[in-house]
């Protein structure tokens, strides 16, 4: 891996973390519910993308 790629990845990581800290520190009425909803929605989003991708890639074709 080139050093510039590594630096870019670290930079993007810090940007995402800074955005996440800003977002969660907003004046929510119940922060725990916001975190729980974000966890549920992100899991559903990944599942919604993953299921069609498994069918398209046909990962069981080699067996």
PQR file of N, CA, C, O and H, with PARSE charges and radii, in Angstrom:
ATOM      1  N   UNK A   1       0.843  -1.171   0.000 -0.4000 1.5000
ATOM      2  CA  UNK A   1       0.000   0.000   0.000 -0.0000 2.0000
ATOM      3  C   UNK A   1       0.892   1.239   0.000  0.5500 1.7000
ATOM      4  O   UNK A   1       1.868   1.329   0.745 -0.5500 1.4000
ATOM      5  N   UNK A   2       0.536   2.162  -0.835 -0.4000 1.5000
ATOM      6  CA  UNK A   2       1.311   3.389  -0.915 -0.0000 2.0000
ATOM      7  C   UNK A   2       1.044   4.255   0.310  0.5500 1.7000
ATOM      8  O   UNK A   2      -0.051   4.213   0.872 -0.5500 1.4000
ATOM      9  H   UNK A   2      -0.257   2.088  -1.441  0.4000 1.0000
ATOM     10  N   UNK A   3       2.038   5.041   0.728 -0.4000 1.5000
ATOM     11  CA  UNK A   3       1.844   5.897   1.910 -0.0000 2.0000
ATOM     12  C   UNK A   3       0.709   6.910   1.737  0.5500 1.7000
ATOM     13  O   UNK A   3       0.004   7.207   2.702 -0.5500 1.4000
ATOM     14  H   UNK A   3       2.927   5.074   0.271  0.4000 1.0000
ATOM     15  N   UNK A   4       0.520   7.443   0.527 -0.4000 1.5000
ATOM     16  CA  UNK A   4      -0.538   8.424   0.325 -0.0000 2.0000
ATOM     17  C   UNK A   4      -1.910   7.793   0.514  0.5500 1.7000
ATOM     18  O   UNK A   4      -2.826   8.447   1.013 -0.5500 1.4000
ATOM     19  H   UNK A   4       1.093   7.201  -0.256  0.4000 1.0000
ATOM     20  N   UNK A   5      -2.063   6.542   0.126 -0.4000 1.5000
ATOM     21  CA  UNK A   5      -3.329   5.846   0.307 -0.0000 2.0000
ATOM     22  C   UNK A   5      -3.603   5.638   1.792  0.5500 1.7000
ATOM     23  O   UNK A   5      -4.732   5.809   2.251 -0.5500 1.4000
ATOM     24  H   UNK A   5      -1.319   6.011  -0.279  0.4000 1.0000
ATOM     25  N   UNK A   6      -2.589   5.277   2.525 -0.4000 1.5000
ATOM     26  CA  UNK A   6      -2.740   5.087   3.963 -0.0000 2.0000
ATOM     27  C   UNK A   6      -3.111   6.399   4.645  0.5500 1.7000
ATOM     28  O   UNK A   6      -3.977   6.424   5.519 -0.5500 1.4000
ATOM     29  H   UNK A   6      -1.671   5.138   2.152  0.4000 1.0000
ATOM     30  N   UNK A   7      -2.467   7.473   4.253 -0.4000 1.5000
ATOM     31  CA  UNK A   7      -2.782   8.782   4.834 -0.0000 2.0000
ATOM     32  C   UNK A   7      -4.210   9.195   4.508  0.5500 1.7000
ATOM     33  O   UNK A   7      -4.909   9.748   5.358 -0.5500 1.4000
ATOM     34  H   UNK A   7      -1.764   7.453   3.543  0.4000 1.0000
ATOM     35  N   UNK A   8      -4.641   8.931   3.289 -0.4000 1.5000
ATOM     36  CA  UNK A   8      -5.995   9.275   2.891 -0.0000 2.0000
ATOM     37  C   UNK A   8      -7.019   8.466   3.677  0.5500 1.7000
ATOM     38  O   UNK A   8      -8.056   8.998   4.075 -0.5500 1.4000
ATOM     39  H   UNK A   8      -4.074   8.483   2.599  0.4000 1.0000
ATOM     40  N   UNK A   9      -6.739   7.197   3.902 -0.4000 1.5000
ATOM     41  CA  UNK A   9      -7.657   6.357   4.672 -0.0000 2.0000
ATOM     42  C   UNK A   9      -7.773   6.857   6.115  0.5500 1.7000
ATOM     43  O   UNK A   9      -8.871   6.908   6.669 -0.5500 1.4000
ATOM     44  H   UNK A   9      -5.897   6.765   3.579  0.4000 1.0000
ATOM     45  N   UNK A  10      -6.657   7.219   6.711 -0.4000 1.5000
ATOM     46  CA  UNK A  10      -6.670   7.733   8.084 -0.0000 2.0000
ATOM     47  C   UNK A  10      -7.412   9.059   8.140  0.5500 1.7000
ATOM     48  O   UNK A  10      -8.192   9.299   9.062 -0.5500 1.4000
ATOM     49  H   UNK A  10      -5.765   7.177   6.261  0.4000 1.0000
ATOM     50  N   UNK A  11      -7.169   9.925   7.151 -0.4000 1.5000
ATOM     51  CA  UNK A  11      -7.863  11.206   7.093 -0.0000 2.0000
ATOM     52  C   UNK A  11      -9.370  11.007   6.993  0.5500 1.7000
ATOM     53  O   UNK A  11     -10.127  11.657   7.714 -0.5500 1.4000
ATOM     54  H   UNK A  11      -6.535   9.730   6.403  0.4000 1.0000
ATOM     55  N   UNK A  12      -9.814  10.118   6.109 -0.4000 1.5000
ATOM     56  CA  UNK A  12     -11.243   9.863   5.958 -0.0000 2.0000
ATOM     57  C   UNK A  12     -11.845   9.265   7.228  0.5500 1.7000
ATOM     58  O   UNK A  12     -12.982   9.569   7.589 -0.5500 1.4000
ATOM     59  H   UNK A  12      -9.199   9.590   5.524  0.4000 1.0000
ATOM     60  N   UNK A  13     -11.075   8.413   7.898 -0.4000 1.5000
ATOM     61  CA  UNK A  13     -11.538   7.843   9.170 -0.0000 2.0000
ATOM     62  C   UNK A  13     -11.784   8.959  10.185  0.5500 1.7000
ATOM     63  O   UNK A  13     -12.823   8.974  10.845 -0.5500 1.4000
ATOM     64  H   UNK A  13     -10.151   8.166   7.605  0.4000 1.0000
ATOM     65  N   UNK A  14     -10.845   9.885  10.315 -0.4000 1.5000
ATOM     66  CA  UNK A  14     -11.013  10.970  11.273 -0.0000 2.0000
ATOM     67  C   UNK A  14     -12.175  11.886  10.894  0.5500 1.7000
ATOM     68  O   UNK A  14     -12.868  12.393  11.777 -0.5500 1.4000
ATOM     69  H   UNK A  14     -10.001   9.872   9.779  0.4000 1.0000
ATOM     70  N   UNK A  15     -12.400  12.108   9.601 -0.4000 1.5000
ATOM     71  CA  UNK A  15     -13.530  12.926   9.165 -0.0000 2.0000
ATOM     72  C   UNK A  15     -14.855  12.248   9.523  0.5500 1.7000
ATOM     73  O   UNK A  15     -15.776  12.898  10.019 -0.5500 1.4000
ATOM     74  H   UNK A  15     -11.837  11.696   8.884  0.4000 1.0000
ATOM     75  N   UNK A  16     -14.945  10.957   9.274 -0.4000 1.5000
ATOM     76  CA  UNK A  16     -16.178  10.222   9.599 -0.0000 2.0000
ATOM     77  C   UNK A  16     -16.428  10.221  11.102  0.5500 1.7000
ATOM     78  O   UNK A  16     -17.562  10.409  11.543 -0.5500 1.4000
ATOM     79  H   UNK A  16     -14.197  10.429   8.872  0.4000 1.0000
ATOM     80  N   UNK A  17     -15.389  10.014  11.881 -0.4000 1.5000
ATOM     81  CA  UNK A  17     -15.539  10.009  13.339 -0.0000 2.0000
ATOM     82  C   UNK A  17     -15.932  11.398  13.845  0.5500 1.7000
ATOM     83  O   UNK A  17     -16.772  11.513  14.738 -0.5500 1.4000
ATOM     84  H   UNK A  17     -14.468   9.862  11.522  0.4000 1.0000
ATOM     85  N   UNK A  18     -15.338  12.444  13.288 -0.4000 1.5000
ATOM     86  CA  UNK A  18     -15.697  13.801  13.696 -0.0000 2.0000
ATOM     87  C   UNK A  18     -17.157  14.097  13.372  0.5500 1.7000
ATOM     88  O   UNK A  18     -17.867  14.694  14.181 -0.5500 1.4000
ATOM     89  H   UNK A  18     -14.656  12.350  12.563  0.4000 1.0000
ATOM     90  N   UNK A  19     -17.606  13.679  12.188 -0.4000 1.5000
ATOM     91  CA  UNK A  19     -19.014  13.863  11.830 -0.0000 2.0000
ATOM     92  C   UNK A  19     -19.918  13.088  12.779  0.5500 1.7000
ATOM     93  O   UNK A  19     -20.944  13.609  13.216 -0.5500 1.4000
ATOM     94  H   UNK A  19     -17.029  13.194  11.531  0.4000 1.0000
ATOM     95  N   UNK A  20     -19.554  11.856  13.102 -0.4000 1.5000
ATOM     96  CA  UNK A  20     -20.367  11.036  14.009 -0.0000 2.0000
ATOM     97  C   UNK A  20     -20.446  11.663  15.401  0.5500 1.7000
ATOM     98  O   UNK A  20     -21.511  11.666  16.019 -0.5500 1.4000
ATOM     99  H   UNK A  20     -18.720  11.432  12.747  0.4000 1.0000
ATOM    100  N   UNK A  21     -19.327  12.195  15.896 -0.4000 1.5000
ATOM    101  CA  UNK A  21     -19.347  12.843  17.209 -0.0000 2.0000
ATOM    102  C   UNK A  21     -20.217  14.097  17.182  0.5500 1.7000
ATOM    103  O   UNK A  21     -20.938  14.376  18.140 -0.5500 1.4000
ATOM    104  H   UNK A  21     -18.462  12.193  15.394  0.4000 1.0000
ATOM    105  N   UNK A  22     -20.147  14.863  16.070 -0.4000 1.5000
ATOM    106  CA  UNK A  22     -20.992  16.048  15.950 -0.0000 2.0000
ATOM    107  C   UNK A  22     -22.461  15.648  15.918  0.5500 1.7000
ATOM    108  O   UNK A  22     -23.290  16.263  16.589 -0.5500 1.4000
ATOM    109  H   UNK A  22     -19.561  14.636  15.292  0.4000 1.0000
ATOM    110  N   UNK A  23     -22.782  14.624  15.143 -0.4000 1.5000
ATOM    111  CA  UNK A  23     -24.168  14.204  14.968 -0.0000 2.0000
ATOM    112  C   UNK A  23     -24.774  13.717  16.278  0.5500 1.7000
ATOM    113  O   UNK A  23     -25.911  14.065  16.598 -0.5500 1.4000
ATOM    114  H   UNK A  23     -22.108  14.125  14.598  0.4000 1.0000
ATOM    115  N   UNK A  24     -24.041  12.928  17.030 -0.4000 1.5000
ATOM    116  CA  UNK A  24     -24.601  12.355  18.252 -0.0000 2.0000
ATOM    117  C   UNK A  24     -24.645  13.378  19.380  0.5500 1.7000
ATOM    118  O   UNK A  24     -25.384  13.201  20.348 -0.5500 1.4000
ATOM    119  H   UNK A  24     -23.118  12.646  16.770  0.4000 1.0000
ATOM    120  N   UNK A  25     -23.859  14.448  19.265 -0.4000 1.5000
ATOM    121  CA  UNK A  25     -23.871  15.468  20.316 -0.0000 2.0000
ATOM    122  C   UNK A  25     -24.930  16.537  20.084  0.5500 1.7000
ATOM    123  O   UNK A  25     -25.016  17.487  20.862 -0.5500 1.4000
ATOM    124  H   UNK A  25     -23.258  14.593  18.479  0.4000 1.0000
ATOM    125  N   UNK A  26     -25.742  16.411  19.032 -0.4000 1.5000
ATOM    126  CA  UNK A  26     -26.854  17.332  18.839 -0.0000 2.0000
ATOM    127  C   UNK A  26     -27.846  17.179  19.980  0.5500 1.7000
ATOM    128  O   UNK A  26     -27.813  16.191  20.714 -0.5500 1.4000
ATOM    129  H   UNK A  26     -25.673  15.639  18.400  0.4000 1.0000
ATOM    130  N   UNK A  27     -28.707  18.134  20.124 -0.4000 1.5000
ATOM    131  CA  UNK A  27     -29.635  18.153  21.262 -0.0000 2.0000
ATOM    132  C   UNK A  27     -30.811  17.207  21.019  0.5500 1.7000
ATOM    133  O   UNK A  27     -31.906  17.644  20.666 -0.5500 1.4000
ATOM    134  H   UNK A  27     -28.735  18.937  19.527  0.4000 1.0000
ATOM    135  N   UNK A  28     -30.576  15.923  21.209 -0.4000 1.5000
ATOM    136  CA  UNK A  28     -31.618  14.914  21.052 -0.0000 2.0000
ATOM    137  C   UNK A  28     -32.410  14.817  22.351  0.5500 1.7000
ATOM    138  O   UNK A  28     -31.873  15.058  23.432 -0.5500 1.4000
ATOM    139  H   UNK A  28     -29.686  15.568  21.496  0.4000 1.0000
ATOM    140  N   UNK A  29     -33.684  14.466  22.240 -0.4000 1.5000
ATOM    141  CA  UNK A  29     -34.473  14.291  23.463 -0.0000 2.0000
ATOM    142  C   UNK A  29     -34.048  13.028  24.206  0.5500 1.7000
ATOM    143  O   UNK A  29     -34.062  12.987  25.437 -0.5500 1.4000
ATOM    144  H   UNK A  29     -34.120  14.270  21.361  0.4000 1.0000
ATOM    145  N   UNK A  30     -33.669  11.999  23.450 -0.4000 1.5000
ATOM    146  CA  UNK A  30     -33.193  10.759  24.070 -0.0000 2.0000
ATOM    147  C   UNK A  30     -32.091  10.167  23.178  0.5500 1.7000
ATOM    148  O   UNK A  30     -32.377   9.518  22.172 -0.5500 1.4000
ATOM    149  H   UNK A  30     -33.656  12.032  22.451  0.4000 1.0000
ATOM    150  N   UNK A  31     -30.879  10.390  23.546 -0.4000 1.5000
ATOM    151  CA  UNK A  31     -29.734   9.970  22.729 -0.0000 2.0000
ATOM    152  C   UNK A  31     -29.668   8.457  22.568  0.5500 1.7000
ATOM    153  O   UNK A  31     -29.271   7.964  21.512 -0.5500 1.4000
ATOM    154  H   UNK A  31     -30.647  10.918  24.363  0.4000 1.0000
ATOM    155  N   UNK A  32     -30.047   7.725  23.590 -0.4000 1.5000
ATOM    156  CA  UNK A  32     -29.998   6.263  23.528 -0.0000 2.0000
ATOM    157  C   UNK A  32     -30.926   5.746  22.424  0.5500 1.7000
ATOM    158  O   UNK A  32     -30.565   4.818  21.700 -0.5500 1.4000
ATOM    159  H   UNK A  32     -30.369   8.125  24.447  0.4000 1.0000
ATOM    160  N   UNK A  33     -32.105   6.334  22.293 -0.4000 1.5000
ATOM    161  CA  UNK A  33     -33.028   5.902  21.241 -0.0000 2.0000
ATOM    162  C   UNK A  33     -32.478   6.232  19.855  0.5500 1.7000
ATOM    163  O   UNK A  33     -32.682   5.465  18.913 -0.5500 1.4000
ATOM    164  H   UNK A  33     -32.397   7.088  22.882  0.4000 1.0000
ATOM    165  N   UNK A  34     -31.791   7.347  19.720 -0.4000 1.5000
ATOM    166  CA  UNK A  34     -31.188   7.719  18.434 -0.0000 2.0000
ATOM    167  C   UNK A  34     -30.110   6.702  18.061  0.5500 1.7000
ATOM    168  O   UNK A  34     -30.051   6.252  16.917 -0.5500 1.4000
ATOM    169  H   UNK A  34     -31.626   7.970  20.485  0.4000 1.0000
ATOM    170  N   UNK A  35     -29.272   6.346  19.007 -0.4000 1.5000
ATOM    171  CA  UNK A  35     -28.214   5.359  18.749 -0.0000 2.0000
ATOM    172  C   UNK A  35     -28.827   4.006  18.387  0.5500 1.7000
ATOM    173  O   UNK A  35     -28.354   3.331  17.472 -0.5500 1.4000
ATOM    174  H   UNK A  35     -29.320   6.711  19.936  0.4000 1.0000
ATOM    175  N   UNK A  36     -29.879   3.614  19.105 -0.4000 1.5000
ATOM    176  CA  UNK A  36     -30.536   2.333  18.820 -0.0000 2.0000
ATOM    177  C   UNK A  36     -31.157   2.336  17.432  0.5500 1.7000
ATOM    178  O   UNK A  36     -31.034   1.355  16.699 -0.5500 1.4000
ATOM    179  H   UNK A  36     -30.263   4.162  19.847  0.4000 1.0000
ATOM    180  N   UNK A  37     -31.823   3.426  17.060 -0.4000 1.5000
ATOM    181  CA  UNK A  37     -32.421   3.502  15.723 -0.0000 2.0000
ATOM    182  C   UNK A  37     -31.356   3.491  14.633  0.5500 1.7000
ATOM    183  O   UNK A  37     -31.534   2.858  13.592 -0.5500 1.4000
ATOM    184  H   UNK A  37     -31.923   4.223  17.656  0.4000 1.0000
ATOM    185  N   UNK A  38     -30.260   4.184  14.868 -0.4000 1.5000
ATOM    186  CA  UNK A  38     -29.175   4.176  13.885 -0.0000 2.0000
ATOM    187  C   UNK A  38     -28.603   2.777  13.725  0.5500 1.7000
ATOM    188  O   UNK A  38     -28.278   2.370  12.609 -0.5500 1.4000
ATOM    189  H   UNK A  38     -30.115   4.699  15.713  0.4000 1.0000
ATOM    190  N   UNK A  39     -28.476   2.037  14.811 -0.4000 1.5000
ATOM    191  CA  UNK A  39     -27.963   0.664  14.737 -0.0000 2.0000
ATOM    192  C   UNK A  39     -28.921  -0.234  13.961  0.5500 1.7000
ATOM    193  O   UNK A  39     -28.492  -1.043  13.138 -0.5500 1.4000
ATOM    194  H   UNK A  39     -28.740   2.367  15.717  0.4000 1.0000
ATOM    195  N   UNK A  40     -30.218  -0.092  14.225 -0.4000 1.5000
ATOM    196  CA  UNK A  40     -31.209  -0.919  13.523 -0.0000 2.0000
ATOM    197  C   UNK A  40     -31.247  -0.583  12.040  0.5500 1.7000
ATOM    198  O   UNK A  40     -31.235  -1.480  11.197 -0.5500 1.4000
ATOM    199  H   UNK A  40     -30.567   0.565  14.894  0.4000 1.0000
ATOM    200  N   UNK A  41     -31.292   0.706  11.718 -0.4000 1.5000
ATOM    201  CA  UNK A  41     -31.370   1.107  10.313 -0.0000 2.0000
ATOM    202  C   UNK A  41     -30.107   0.755   9.540  0.5500 1.7000
ATOM    203  O   UNK A  41     -30.183   0.369   8.374 -0.5500 1.4000
ATOM    204  H   UNK A  41     -31.301   1.435  12.402  0.4000 1.0000
ATOM    205  N   UNK A  42     -28.948   0.883  10.176 -0.4000 1.5000
ATOM    206  CA  UNK A  42     -27.715   0.520   9.467 -0.0000 2.0000
ATOM    207  C   UNK A  42     -27.644  -0.988   9.236  0.5500 1.7000
ATOM    208  O   UNK A  42     -27.164  -1.428   8.191 -0.5500 1.4000
ATOM    209  H   UNK A  42     -28.886   1.196  11.124  0.4000 1.0000
ATOM    210  N   UNK A  43     -28.115  -1.783  10.192 -0.4000 1.5000
ATOM    211  CA  UNK A  43     -28.140  -3.241  10.005 -0.0000 2.0000
ATOM    212  C   UNK A  43     -29.107  -3.623   8.893  0.5500 1.7000
ATOM    213  O   UNK A  43     -28.798  -4.492   8.078 -0.5500 1.4000
ATOM    214  H   UNK A  43     -28.505  -1.426  11.040  0.4000 1.0000
ATOM    215  N   UNK A  44     -30.269  -2.987   8.850 -0.4000 1.5000
ATOM    216  CA  UNK A  44     -31.233  -3.271   7.788 -0.0000 2.0000
ATOM    217  C   UNK A  44     -30.707  -2.829   6.425  0.5500 1.7000
ATOM    218  O   UNK A  44     -30.942  -3.501   5.421 -0.5500 1.4000
ATOM    219  H   UNK A  44     -30.520  -2.281   9.512  0.4000 1.0000
ATOM    220  N   UNK A  45     -30.004  -1.717   6.387 -0.4000 1.5000
ATOM    221  CA  UNK A  45     -29.423  -1.223   5.138 -0.0000 2.0000
ATOM    222  C   UNK A  45     -28.387  -2.207   4.602  0.5500 1.7000
ATOM    223  O   UNK A  45     -28.389  -2.528   3.413 -0.5500 1.4000
ATOM    224  H   UNK A  45     -29.813  -1.171   7.202  0.4000 1.0000
ATOM    225  N   UNK A  46     -27.506  -2.684   5.472 -0.4000 1.5000
ATOM    226  CA  UNK A  46     -26.488  -3.650   5.050 -0.0000 2.0000
ATOM    227  C   UNK A  46     -27.144  -4.944   4.588  0.5500 1.7000
ATOM    228  O   UNK A  46     -26.730  -5.521   3.583 -0.5500 1.4000
ATOM    229  H   UNK A  46     -27.504  -2.424   6.438  0.4000 1.0000
ATOM    230  N   UNK A  47     -28.146  -5.400   5.299 -0.4000 1.5000
ATOM    231  CA  UNK A  47     -28.860  -6.617   4.913 -0.0000 2.0000
ATOM    232  C   UNK A  47     -29.564  -6.444   3.564  0.5500 1.7000
ATOM    233  O   UNK A  47     -29.560  -7.354   2.735 -0.5500 1.4000
ATOM    234  H   UNK A  47     -28.482  -4.931   6.115  0.4000 1.0000
ATOM    235  N   UNK A  48     -30.164  -5.279   3.353 -0.4000 1.5000
ATOM    236  CA  UNK A  48     -30.863  -5.023   2.093 -0.0000 2.0000
ATOM    237  C   UNK A  48     -29.904  -4.995   0.910  0.5500 1.7000
ATOM    238  O   UNK A  48     -30.290  -5.345  -0.205 -0.5500 1.4000
ATOM    239  H   UNK A  48     -30.167  -4.539   4.027  0.4000 1.0000
ATOM    240  N   UNK A  49     -28.676  -4.588   1.135 -0.4000 1.5000
ATOM    241  CA  UNK A  49     -27.675  -4.581   0.061 -0.0000 2.0000
ATOM    242  C   UNK A  49     -27.044  -5.964  -0.084  0.5500 1.7000
ATOM    243  O   UNK A  49     -26.748  -6.399  -1.197 -0.5500 1.4000
ATOM    244  H   UNK A  49     -28.362  -4.303   2.041  0.4000 1.0000
ATOM    245  N   UNK A  50     -26.840  -6.650   1.026 -0.4000 1.5000
ATOM    246  CA  UNK A  50     -26.126  -7.914   1.022 -0.0000 2.0000
ATOM    247  C   UNK A  50     -26.922  -9.031   0.345  0.5500 1.7000
ATOM    248  O   UNK A  50     -26.350  -9.820  -0.408 -0.5500 1.4000
ATOM    249  H   UNK A  50     -27.081  -6.297   1.931  0.4000 1.0000
ATOM    250  N   UNK A  51     -28.217  -9.111   0.597 -0.4000 1.5000
ATOM    251  CA  UNK A  51     -29.018 -10.206   0.039 -0.0000 2.0000
ATOM    252  C   UNK A  51     -29.022 -10.218  -1.493  0.5500 1.7000
ATOM    253  O   UNK A  51     -28.779 -11.275  -2.075 -0.5500 1.4000
ATOM    254  H   UNK A  51     -28.681  -8.470   1.208  0.4000 1.0000
ATOM    255  N   UNK A  52     -29.286  -9.095  -2.175 -0.4000 1.5000
ATOM    256  CA  UNK A  52     -29.207  -9.137  -3.635 -0.0000 2.0000
ATOM    257  C   UNK A  52     -27.788  -9.378  -4.149  0.5500 1.7000
ATOM    258  O   UNK A  52     -27.600  -9.972  -5.211 -0.5500 1.4000
ATOM    259  H   UNK A  52     -29.484  -8.237  -1.702  0.4000 1.0000
ATOM    260  N   UNK A  53     -26.794  -8.916  -3.395 -0.4000 1.5000
ATOM    261  CA  UNK A  53     -25.403  -9.091  -3.824 -0.0000 2.0000
ATOM    262  C   UNK A  53     -25.005 -10.562  -3.782  0.5500 1.7000
ATOM    263  O   UNK A  53     -24.261 -11.019  -4.650 -0.5500 1.4000
ATOM    264  H   UNK A  53     -26.946  -8.433  -2.532  0.4000 1.0000
ATOM    265  N   UNK A  54     -25.477 -11.303  -2.804 -0.4000 1.5000
ATOM    266  CA  UNK A  54     -25.163 -12.729  -2.702 -0.0000 2.0000
ATOM    267  C   UNK A  54     -25.747 -13.476  -3.901  0.5500 1.7000
ATOM    268  O   UNK A  54     -25.101 -14.357  -4.470 -0.5500 1.4000
ATOM    269  H   UNK A  54     -26.081 -10.931  -2.099  0.4000 1.0000
ATOM    270  N   UNK A  55     -26.972 -13.116  -4.275 -0.4000 1.5000
ATOM    271  CA  UNK A  55     -27.590 -13.772  -5.440 -0.0000 2.0000
ATOM    272  C   UNK A  55     -26.837 -13.426  -6.724  0.5500 1.7000
ATOM    273  O   UNK A  55     -26.645 -14.281  -7.588 -0.5500 1.4000
ATOM    274  H   UNK A  55     -27.497 -12.401  -3.813  0.4000 1.0000
ATOM    275  N   UNK A  56     -26.415 -12.175  -6.841 -0.4000 1.5000
ATOM    276  CA  UNK A  56     -25.735 -11.752  -8.051 -0.0000 2.0000
ATOM    277  C   UNK A  56     -24.342 -12.381  -8.154  0.5500 1.7000
ATOM    278  O   UNK A  56     -23.923 -12.765  -9.246 -0.5500 1.4000
ATOM    279  H   UNK A  56     -26.571 -11.480  -6.139  0.4000 1.0000
ATOM    280  N   UNK A  57     -23.628 -12.490  -7.048 -0.4000 1.5000
ATOM    281  CA  UNK A  57     -22.272 -13.050  -7.071 -0.0000 2.0000
ATOM    282  C   UNK A  57     -22.275 -14.565  -7.167  0.5500 1.7000
ATOM    283  O   UNK A  57     -21.293 -15.152  -7.621 -0.5500 1.4000
ATOM    284  H   UNK A  57     -23.968 -12.178  -6.160  0.4000 1.0000
ATOM    285  N   UNK A  58     -23.343 -15.205  -6.753 -0.4000 1.5000
ATOM    286  CA  UNK A  58     -23.480 -16.661  -6.781 -0.0000 2.0000
ATOM    287  C   UNK A  58     -22.273 -17.321  -6.098  0.5500 1.7000
ATOM    288  O   UNK A  58     -21.494 -18.024  -6.742 -0.5500 1.4000
ATOM    289  H   UNK A  58     -24.141 -14.728  -6.384  0.4000 1.0000
ATOM    290  N   UNK A  59     -22.132 -17.090  -4.811 -0.4000 1.5000
ATOM    291  CA  UNK A  59     -20.976 -17.563  -4.053 -0.0000 2.0000
ATOM    292  C   UNK A  59     -20.961 -19.077  -3.882  0.5500 1.7000
ATOM    293  O   UNK A  59     -19.907 -19.637  -3.581 -0.5500 1.4000
ATOM    294  H   UNK A  59     -22.764 -16.519  -4.287  0.4000 1.0000
ATOM    295  N   UNK A  60     -22.065 -19.747  -4.059 -0.4000 1.5000
ATOM    296  CA  UNK A  60     -22.125 -21.202  -3.902 -0.0000 2.0000
ATOM    297  C   UNK A  60     -21.858 -21.941  -5.203  0.5500 1.7000
ATOM    298  O   UNK A  60     -22.016 -23.161  -5.244 -0.5500 1.4000
ATOM    299  H   UNK A  60     -22.922 -19.292  -4.303  0.4000 1.0000
ATOM    300  N   UNK A  61     -21.467 -21.266  -6.250 -0.4000 1.5000
ATOM    301  CA  UNK A  61     -21.261 -21.895  -7.559 -0.0000 2.0000
ATOM    302  C   UNK A  61     -20.080 -22.865  -7.568  0.5500 1.7000
ATOM    303  O   UNK A  61     -20.070 -23.799  -8.370 -0.5500 1.4000
ATOM    304  H   UNK A  61     -21.339 -20.275  -6.217  0.4000 1.0000
ATOM    305  N   UNK A  62     -19.096 -22.671  -6.709 -0.4000 1.5000
ATOM    306  CA  UNK A  62     -17.911 -23.524  -6.705 -0.0000 2.0000
ATOM    307  C   UNK A  62     -18.103 -24.845  -6.004  0.5500 1.7000
ATOM    308  O   UNK A  62     -17.222 -25.701  -6.080 -0.5500 1.4000
ATOM    309  H   UNK A  62     -19.104 -21.913  -6.057  0.4000 1.0000
ATOM    310  N   UNK A  63     -19.192 -25.046  -5.339 -0.4000 1.5000
ATOM    311  CA  UNK A  63     -19.394 -26.288  -4.580 -0.0000 2.0000
ATOM    312  C   UNK A  63     -19.978 -27.374  -5.409  0.5500 1.7000
ATOM    313  O   UNK A  63     -20.206 -28.477  -4.912 -0.5500 1.4000
ATOM    314  H   UNK A  63     -19.908 -24.351  -5.278  0.4000 1.0000
TER
END
